[in-house]
């Protein structure tokens, strides 16, 4: 049985006034979670902006075909 099903079963056993309290608490938790998620996104954006600051003035490197070499070495896997 999943958690949501357990919550529903317990909630159905309660009187309506307590079900309303549960609903209020769930709405509170949803709002709190959304706010935390939004704050995390803000910090991520700010962090990215600070990291990238000044990079727009740097020259873009130009690579040639010879710059794009990939070397593979054979390796043995120990038994």
N, C-alpha and C positions, 0 to 999 in steps of 0.2 A: 504494500500500500504506500502510495506517495504521500509526502508531507501535506500537500494541498488537500488531499482526500481526508487525512486525519483531522486537519483543521476544520474542514467542512462538517465532519461527523460530530466533533465536539461542539462546534458552534450551533448546530441544529438542536442540540440538547438544552441549550440555554434559553432563558426568556428573551423576548425581543429587546428589552432595554439593555441587556448585556451584549446582545448581538450588535446593537448600535454602537456601544463602546468599542467593541472589537473593530467595527468598520472605521470608526474615528482613528483608532490606533494604526490600522493598516494604511489609511490615507496619510497619517503623520509619517510613517516609515517610508512610504513611497516618495513623499515630498523631500524628506531628509536624504534619501538615496539619490534622488535627482539632483539636489543641490550639491552633494558631494561629487557626483559625476561631472557636473558643470564646472565645479572648482578645479577638478583634476584636468579637465580639458583646457581651462584657462591657463593653468600652470604649464601644461605641455606646450601650448601656443607661445607663451611668454619665453619659455626655455628655448624653443626653436628659434624665435626671433633674436634672442640674445646670442645664440650660437652662430647664426647666419649674419649678424650685424657686421658690416664692412666687407663682406665677401663679394658684394655686387661690384666693388671697385677693382677686384683682382682680375687679371687677364685670364681668359679661358684658354687652357692648354690645347694645342693642336697635336694630335697623335698621328703618326704615320703607320703604315702596315708593319714596319719592322719593330715598332714599339709594342705591338700586340702579339708578342710571342708567348706561347704557353709551353712549359716544359713538364714532361711527365717522366717520372722515374718508376722503374719497376720495383716493387717491394714484395718481399716474401712474408707470408703470414705464418707465424709460428704455430706449430701443431700442438 
